[in-house]
Amino acid sequence: MGYRKDPIGVKRGAAGRGPAGQVAWDADGATIGEGDLATQVEQCCLNVATALAEVGGTFDDVAKLNVHVVDWTPDKMPSFMAGVARAAAKLGVTPMAPGTLVGVAALDVPDHLVEVEAIAVLD
């Protein structure tokens, strides 16, 4: 799988779960969309959807998103939203919940431009 399966946070009382931050890895673990924010945002959203499905969730269950974007500036918003729109078209839902977008200097791998972390509340 191209998404991070590791740490799924679980808070027992509230049934809150969140996949580890998802980056633009494909099924083989290779970074896709090198240098392309829209493509990486799209892949991150698709990977979040896959990780949520593994624990019985969907984007409808997401209460909050934390998004980290390398060298964020407001002029990058059109590319960011283009990636969201492409993921939405593939998933049949808008993969954005209330959230926080934070600019960062770097992520774990130099080719990664964005990381998306979802906090979902499941029944």
C-alpha positions in Angstrom: 0.0 0.0 0.0 1.1 3.5 -0.7 -0.1 5.0 2.6 1.3 4.9 6.0 -0.3 2.1 8.0 1.7 2.8 11.1 0.3 4.6 14.1 -3.5 4.8 14.0 -4.2 6.9 17.1 -7.1 5.6 19.2 -8.8 7.3 22.0 -11.1 4.6 23.4 -13.8 6.7 25.0 -14.6 8.8 22.0 -13.7 6.3 19.3 -11.5 9.0 17.8 -9.0 7.6 15.2 -6.5 9.3 13.0 -4.2 7.8 10.4 -0.6 8.8 10.6 0.2 11.8 8.5 -0.2 10.8 4.9 2.2 11.9 2.2 2.3 11.5 -1.6 3.4 7.9 -1.8 2.0 5.5 -4.3 1.3 1.8 -3.7 5.0 1.0 -4.1 6.1 3.6 -1.6 7.5 6.0 -4.3 6.8 9.7 -4.0 4.6 10.9 -6.8 4.1 14.4 -8.1 7.6 15.5 -7.4 7.5 19.3 -7.4 3.8 19.4 -8.1 1.7 20.5 -5.1 -1.7 19.7 -6.7 -0.7 16.1 -7.5 0.7 15.6 -4.0 -2.4 17.0 -2.3 -4.5 14.7 -4.4 -2.5 11.6 -3.5 -2.4 12.6 0.2 -6.2 12.8 0.2 -6.5 9.5 -1.6 -4.1 7.9 0.9 -6.1 9.3 3.9 -9.3 7.8 2.4 -7.6 4.4 2.1 -6.3 4.6 5.7 -9.7 5.6 7.0 -11.4 2.8 5.1 -9.0 0.3 6.8 -10.6 1.3 10.2 -14.1 1.5 8.9 -14.2 5.2 8.3 -14.7 7.7 5.5 -14.2 11.4 5.0 -17.7 11.9 6.4 -16.2 10.8 9.8 -13.3 13.3 9.7 -13.7 15.9 12.4 -10.4 17.8 11.7 -7.6 17.9 9.3 -4.0 19.0 10.0 -2.2 19.9 6.8 1.5 20.7 6.6 2.8 22.4 3.4 6.4 23.1 2.7 7.2 26.8 2.1 3.5 27.7 2.2 2.4 31.1 0.8 -1.1 32.1 -0.1 -0.4 32.1 -3.8 -0.2 28.3 -3.6 -3.9 28.0 -2.7 -5.1 27.5 -6.3 -2.7 24.5 -6.7 -3.7 23.2 -3.3 -7.4 23.4 -4.1 -6.9 21.8 -7.5 -5.5 18.7 -5.8 -8.5 18.7 -3.4 -10.8 18.9 -6.4 -9.2 16.1 -8.2 -9.3 13.9 -5.1 -13.0 14.9 -4.6 -13.8 13.8 -8.2 -12.2 10.4 -7.6 -13.6 9.8 -4.2 -17.1 11.2 -4.8 -16.8 13.4 -1.7 -15.1 16.6 -0.7 -12.1 15.4 1.3 -11.8 18.6 3.4 -13.1 19.0 6.9 -12.4 21.9 9.3 -8.7 22.0 9.7 -5.5 23.8 10.1 -3.0 24.5 7.3 0.5 25.1 8.5 3.5 26.1 6.5 6.7 24.2 7.4 10.3 24.4 6.3 10.5 20.7 5.3 8.9 17.3 5.7 10.4 13.8 6.2 11.6 13.4 2.6 12.8 16.3 0.5 10.4 15.5 -2.3 7.3 15.7 -0.1 5.5 19.0 -0.4 2.5 18.2 1.8 1.3 15.9 4.6 -2.3 15.4 5.6 -3.3 14.1 9.0 -7.0 13.3 9.7 -8.8 13.0 13.0 -12.0 10.9 12.6 -14.7 10.1 15.1 -16.2 6.7 14.4 -19.2 5.0 15.9 
